[in-house]
Amino acid sequence: MFSRSPRIALSLLLASAFCLTLGVVSIPRARAANWLEKNFWLSGPNYSRDMPGCDYAPALDEIIADFHSKEARFWNSELEIVGIENIRETAYLPWAAQSIPRRFCRGTVLINDGRRHALYYSIASGTGMIGMGWGVNFCVVGLDRNWAYNPACRAAKP
């Protein structure tokens, strides 16, 4: 029985050395991006600047859905936007030339409690889900309960 012990120990040592060598060899090395990685789908700040208008229906639908979701989930409220009117643009590309293209808009929302509130929102290029599509940020004056855009939705304006 003792004559097999050195063989087992040697085979365990060799197996351990093999696993260690394999692990070291398979560690990915940090390297610079090659030509293909630098030039394929990595366009940088070259935006087309083609932006939808303030009355872009998917953006308005997203505002309505997100407002209802926020009110129901976080504030235990049954408030919903039932209409958006008086939509107009307040600014387009208000910052430097290389910044993300945005269109800032203003409107009036009718809430299901019968009140009207000012709505400020922006539509930005490439800021949607996983950086694809149009992203929308909005604030309803008087219903910014967590003060994310406080005071009076000032941070939602250009």
Buried (B, 14 or more C-beta within 10 A) or exposed (E): EEEEEEEEEEEEEEEEEEEEEEEEEEEEEEEEEEEEEEEEEEEEEEBEEEBEEBEBEEBBEBBBEBBBEBBEEEEEBEBBBEEBEEBEBBBBBEEEEEEEBBBBBBBBBBBEEEEEBBBBBBBBBEBBEEEEEBBBBBBBBEBBEEEEBEEBBEBBBE
